[in-house]
């Protein structure tokens, strides 16, 4: 359960509705996610976060599906159930196959395991891996 109430479109002020309208137009979806409804208590934070997400998740050197894969991995690592589900749904909408998802989960699981081992063993970073 959220620690704040969720602000629905019909209850939102003009500033929040403007962001909601942009979300709906950009995502071509029929609903506003609960994340945005919770952020709507702070319209400036809502607008800033939405603009940042639009900018970072837009096509660039990394394609949109790869960005969703990264977002899923970081969300799993951070233990964010909401973001894991949200970005898994977004990846599926961008064409992620069941095989890609299975492989992604295998990579995430392996990274958790090897990160844990190297952290436990306190292995020094090889000089060859360090940036010049």
N, C-alpha and C positions, 0 to 999 in steps of 0.2 A: 504494500500500500504506500502511496506517495506521502511524503511529509507535508505537502501542500495540496490544496484543492486544485483540480484541473479546470482551466478556464475554457469553456466551450465558445465556439464562434459567436453564437448569439449573445453571449455575456461579455464579450471582449470589447475593449475600447477601440477607437479608430486606429491608433498606432499598432496595436496587436492584430487587428483585422487586416491591416495592410500587409503585415508579414504573413499571416495565414493565407491571404489571397495569393501572395507570391509563391508560397509553398505549394498550394493547390495547382497553380498554373505551371510551375516548374516541374513538379512531379507527375502532373497529369493524373493525379489520384483523387479519389473521392472523399478522403478524410485527412484530418490533422492528427498526427501521432501524439500520444500522451506526453512524450518528452517536450514537445513544443507547448502543449497546454500547461505543463508545469512551469516552464520557463516564462510563460506569459505574465507572471506576477512581476517580472522585471522587464518591461518592454525594450529597454536599451540592450540588455543582455540577450534577449530573444533575437532582436534584429542583428546584433553583432555576430552571434553564434550562427545564425542562418546564413549570413553573408560569407562567413569563413567557410562553412561547409560547402556552400555553392562554389566557392573559389577553389578550395583544395580538392574536392571530389570531381571537379570538371575534367573532361578529357585533357590530357597533357602528354608528357613523356611516358607516363604510365597510363595504360588504358583503364577505363572505368571498372571493369571486372577485377583487374589486378588490385586496384585500390580497395575494392570491397573485400578481397581475400586478406589484404593487410589489416583492414579494419576488423575483420572477424578474428584474426589471430591476436591482435592487441586486446580486443574485447575479452577473449577467452583468458588471456594472460592476466588481465586486470580483474577478472571475475565479474564482469558486467553482463548479467543475464539479458537485460533489455537490449543492449547494443549487439550482443551476439545474435539474438533472434532477429532484430531489425535489419542488420547487415547481411545475415544469411538470406533473409527474404529478398533483400535488394540484389544480392548476388544471383539468386535464382531468377529474378526478373531480368537480369542482364545476361542470362544464358548459361549460368553455371550448371553443369551436368552432375548427376549423382556420382559419377566416377571422379570428377574434379573435387567434389565435396569430400568424398572418402579420402582422396589423396591429401587434400588440405588438412583434414583432421589428423592424418598420420604424421604429417610434417609438424603440426602444432604439438602433438603428443611427444614426438621425438625431441623437439626443441625443449619442451619442458623437462624431459628426462635428462638430456645432456647438459642443459643449463644447470640443473640441480647437481649433477655430478661434478661439473667443473667448479661450481661455487663451493660445494662441500670440500673438494680437494684443494681449493685455492690455487689452481694452476695459473702460473704466470703467462701472460700473453706473449706469443712468439714475436720476435722483432720483425719477421717477414710479414706479419699481419698488420703492423702499425703503419699509419699513413705517414708519408714523408713530410 
